[in-house]
Amino acid sequence: MSTSAREDILRGLRRALDAAPGVVDDVAALPPARPAAAPERVDRFAERAADYRGTVTRCAGVGAIGAAIDAVLGRHGACDVLVADGLPAAWRPAGAGVRDAGAAGVGALDAADGVVTGCALAIAETGTIVLDGGALSGRRLITLVPDLHVCVVLAAQVVATTADALRLLAPAIGAGAPVTLVSGPSATSDIELSRVEGVHGPRRLEVVVVDEL
């Protein structure tokens, strides 16, 4: 994409956001914390994420996250695993082959069996995971190169709609954070309308949904 085309797209996005009341017009008025998601929103997110061919694992609370991640990685035979640098210690998979993604380059990321991250938000309406390049999400690169992405979604991170997500993401967007919206494994049907997965990102998406904090 040329620089001029990129600037044209960004200008269009800014105009659209400016025209949407309450999205990014008053960052100071945004709530400092996200309220716990209603159970039906979490259920809706899990349903929609599965519709997009993500594999969803439900666990009852944060104390069960580590075991859930280990079980997911075990199903895929993933031993050489990278994790987002800010992943809580209790979520960290067991095993000698687990290491922080750090400044790992494309070669190391491509050779890894998978990556484990958290997220910034999740959208119930569309089954979408939102990554913002922060400590839990990790660098954008680490969630695009490995074939397997395991992502933890907490109940309190699930919002109802895309508009809700944009409002909460306003500070990150304003700061130029690399916000990425993920709805299922990477896929394209560009060639003869034949679906091919793993072209632009992970071929396998595993979502660990934590129902209670």
Residue pairs with C-beta under 8 A, 6 or more apart in sequence:
17 23
17 24
17 166
17 173
18 24
18 25
20 163
20 166
22 167
23 163
23 166
23 167
23 170
24 166
24 167
24 170
24 173
24 174
27 170
27 171
27 174
30 167
30 168
30 170
30 171
31 168
34 121
34 156
34 157
34 159
34 168
35 156
36 155
36 156
36 213
37 124
37 155
37 156
37 157
37 158
37 159
39 155
39 211
41 124
41 158
41 159
41 160
42 124
42 155
42 158
42 209
42 211
44 124
44 125
45 122
45 123
45 124
45 127
45 153
45 158
45 209
46 56
46 58
46 127
46 207
46 209
47 127
48 124
48 125
48 126
48 127
48 128
49 56
49 122
49 127
49 129
49 183
49 184
49 207
49 209
50 56
50 127
51 127
52 127
52 183
52 184
52 185
53 184
53 185
53 187
53 197
53 205
54 127
54 184
54 185
54 205
54 206
54 207
55 72
55 204
55 205
55 206
55 207
56 207
56 209
57 68
57 71
57 72
57 206
57 207
57 208
57 209
58 209
58 211
59 65
59 67
59 68
59 208
59 209
59 210
59 211
60 210
60 211
60 212
61 210
61 211
61 212
61 213
62 90
62 154
62 210
62 213
63 90
64 210
65 90
65 91
65 152
65 208
65 210
66 90
66 91
66 92
66 93
66 94
68 208
69 91
69 93
69 116
69 150
69 152
69 208
70 93
70 94
72 150
72 206
72 208
73 79
73 81
73 93
73 95
73 113
73 114
73 116
73 150
76 113
76 114
76 148
76 204
76 206
77 113
78 113
78 114
78 148
79 95
79 97
79 113
80 97
80 111
80 112
80 113
81 93
81 95
81 97
81 98
81 99
81 112
81 113
81 114
81 115
81 116
82 98
82 99
82 100
82 101
82 104
82 108
82 109
82 112
82 114
82 115
82 116
82 142
82 146
83 91
83 92
83 93
83 98
83 99
83 100
83 101
83 115
83 116
83 117
83 138
84 100
84 101
84 115
84 116
84 117
84 118
84 135
84 136
84 137
84 138
84 142
85 100
85 101
85 102
85 135
85 138
86 118
86 134
86 135
86 136
86 138
87 116
87 117
87 118
87 136
91 116
91 118
91 152
92 98
92 116
93 116
97 113
101 109
101 115
101 138
101 139
101 142
104 112
104 142
106 141
106 145
109 115
109 141
109 142
109 145
109 146
110 145
110 146
112 146
113 146
113 147
113 148
114 146
114 147
114 148
114 149
114 150
114 204
115 138
115 142
115 143
115 146
115 148
115 149
115 150
116 150
116 151
116 152
117 131
117 136
117 137
117 138
117 142
117 143
117 149
117 150
117 151
117 152
118 136
118 137
118 151
118 152
118 153
118 154
119 129
119 130
119 131
119 136
119 137
119 151
119 152
119 153
119 157
120 130
120 131
120 132
120 134
120 136
120 137
120 157
120 169
120 172
120 179
121 129
121 130
121 157
121 158
121 159
121 165
121 168
121 169
122 128
122 129
122 130
122 153
122 157
122 158
122 159
123 130
123 158
123 159
123 160
123 161
123 162
123 164
123 165
123 181
124 158
124 159
124 160
124 161
125 160
125 161
125 162
126 162
126 183
127 183
127 184
128 162
128 165
128 181
128 182
128 183
129 151
129 153
129 181
129 182
129 183
129 207
130 165
130 169
130 179
130 180
130 181
130 182
131 137
131 138
131 140
131 143
131 178
131 179
131 180
131 182
132 169
132 172
132 177
132 178
132 179
132 180
133 139
133 140
133 177
133 178
133 179
133 180
134 172
134 177
136 152
137 143
137 180
140 178
140 180
143 149
143 151
143 180
143 182
143 201
143 202
144 186
144 200
144 201
144 202
146 202
147 198
147 202
147 203
147 204
148 202
148 203
148 204
148 206
149 182
149 201
149 202
149 204
149 205
149 206
150 206
150 208
151 182
151 205
151 206
151 207
151 208
152 208
152 210
153 207
153 208
153 209
153 210
154 210
154 213
155 209
155 210
155 211
155 212
155 213
156 213
159 165
159 168
166 173
169 179
172 179
173 179
182 201
182 205
184 205
185 197
185 198
185 201
185 202
185 203
185 204
185 205
186 197
186 198
186 199
186 200
186 201
186 202
186 203
187 195
187 196
187 197
187 198
187 199
188 195
188 196
188 199
188 200
189 195
189 196
197 203
198 204
